[in-house]
Amino acid sequence: MSRLAFPFAVTALGHGAQVPYGSPEHVRQLLELLVLTLPGERVMRPELGSPAKQLVFAPQGGPTTVALGAALQAAIQQWLGDTLTVLEVAVEPADGTGLLEIVVDYEVHSTGAAGQVRLRRDLA
């Protein structure tokens, strides 16, 4: 079974690109979509998302980073808990550069394989 790839792409035959369900690439795409979606952004699922993009308006480091890590872990467990188990979430703001690095360590239920996703986003 496969799913549409994120970001959406077209193959040489004109079909939508796909990734195998439960593959490392599919799990990475699921995590990226969840982390980079703001709550309320999806019309049919207004609760879906995380506050990662809202960190641009908050002071970086300290309690804000800890709160974001906890919110991300809760969101991942709620929305992707049937696909993976979260082992650790680390949020690392880069001082003065406007970059935010989110590192998620996880284990996929279907294969038992451990993986890590590093998302670096410009908050500006």
C-alpha positions as CSV (number, residue, x, y, z in Angstrom):
1,M,0.0,0.0,0.0
2,S,1.3,3.5,-0.8
3,R,0.5,7.1,-0.1
4,L,1.0,10.3,-2.0
5,A,4.4,11.8,-1.4
6,F,5.0,15.1,0.4
7,P,5.7,17.6,-1.1
8,F,3.5,16.6,-3.9
9,A,5.4,15.7,-7.1
10,V,4.6,14.3,-10.5
11,T,6.4,11.3,-11.9
12,A,7.7,11.0,-15.5
13,L,4.5,9.2,-16.4
14,G,2.3,12.1,-15.1
15,H,1.1,10.3,-11.9
16,G,1.4,11.6,-8.4
17,A,4.6,10.4,-6.7
18,Q,4.0,7.8,-3.9
19,V,5.9,6.4,-1.0
20,P,5.3,3.0,0.6
21,Y,3.2,3.1,3.7
22,G,5.2,2.8,6.9
23,S,8.5,3.3,5.1
24,P,11.1,5.6,6.7
25,E,10.4,8.3,4.0
26,H,6.6,8.0,4.7
27,V,7.1,8.4,8.5
28,R,9.4,11.4,7.9
29,Q,6.8,13.0,5.7
30,L,4.1,12.4,8.3
31,L,6.2,14.0,11.0
32,E,7.1,17.0,8.9
33,L,3.5,17.6,7.9
34,L,2.4,17.4,11.6
35,V,5.2,19.6,13.0
36,L,4.8,22.3,10.3
37,T,1.0,22.5,10.4
38,L,-0.5,25.2,12.7
39,P,-3.5,24.2,14.7
40,G,-6.6,25.6,12.9
41,E,-4.9,25.5,9.5
42,R,-6.7,22.4,8.3
43,V,-10.4,23.0,7.8
44,M,-11.6,19.5,8.5
45,R,-9.2,18.8,11.4
46,P,-8.7,22.1,13.2
47,E,-7.0,20.4,16.2
48,L,-4.3,18.9,13.9
49,G,-0.9,20.5,14.1
50,S,1.8,21.9,16.5
51,P,2.8,25.4,17.7
52,A,6.3,25.1,16.1
53,K,5.8,28.0,13.7
54,Q,4.5,30.2,16.5
55,L,7.9,30.1,18.2
56,V,9.0,33.0,16.0
57,F,7.0,35.4,18.3
58,A,8.3,33.9,21.6
59,P,11.7,34.2,23.3
60,Q,13.9,31.3,22.2
61,G,15.4,29.0,24.8
62,G,14.4,28.2,28.3
63,P,10.8,27.4,29.2
64,T,9.5,28.2,25.7
65,T,11.7,25.4,24.2
66,V,10.7,22.9,26.9
67,A,7.0,23.7,26.4
68,L,7.3,23.4,22.6
69,G,9.0,20.0,23.1
70,A,6.2,18.8,25.3
71,A,3.5,20.1,22.9
72,L,5.3,18.4,19.9
73,Q,5.5,15.1,21.8
74,A,1.8,15.2,22.7
75,A,0.8,16.1,19.2
76,I,2.9,13.3,17.6
77,Q,1.5,10.8,20.1
78,Q,-2.1,11.9,19.5
79,W,-2.0,12.0,15.7
80,L,0.7,9.4,14.8
81,G,0.5,7.1,17.9
82,D,-0.9,4.2,15.8
83,T,2.1,4.4,13.4
84,L,5.1,5.1,15.7
85,T,6.2,5.5,19.3
86,V,8.0,8.7,20.2
87,L,11.3,8.0,22.0
88,E,12.5,11.6,22.4
89,V,11.8,15.1,21.1
90,A,14.5,17.8,21.2
91,V,14.0,21.4,20.3
92,E,17.1,23.4,19.6
93,P,16.8,27.0,18.6
94,A,19.9,28.4,16.9
95,D,20.8,31.7,18.7
96,G,20.5,34.7,16.5
97,T,20.1,32.9,13.2
98,G,16.3,32.5,13.3
99,L,16.6,28.7,12.7
100,L,14.8,26.1,14.7
101,E,15.9,22.5,14.7
102,I,13.5,19.8,15.9
103,V,14.9,16.3,16.4
104,V,12.4,13.4,16.8
105,D,13.6,9.9,17.8
106,Y,11.0,7.3,17.1
107,E,10.3,3.6,16.6
108,V,7.9,2.4,13.8
109,H,5.3,-0.1,15.0
110,S,5.0,-2.1,11.8
111,T,8.7,-2.8,11.4
112,G,10.2,-2.1,14.9
113,A,12.8,0.0,13.2
114,A,14.1,3.0,15.1
115,G,14.6,6.3,13.2
116,Q,15.4,9.9,13.7
117,V,14.0,13.0,11.9
118,R,15.8,16.3,11.9
119,L,13.7,19.3,10.8
120,R,15.4,22.6,10.4
121,R,13.1,25.6,9.6
122,D,13.7,29.3,9.3
123,L,11.4,31.0,11.7
124,A,11.7,34.4,10.0
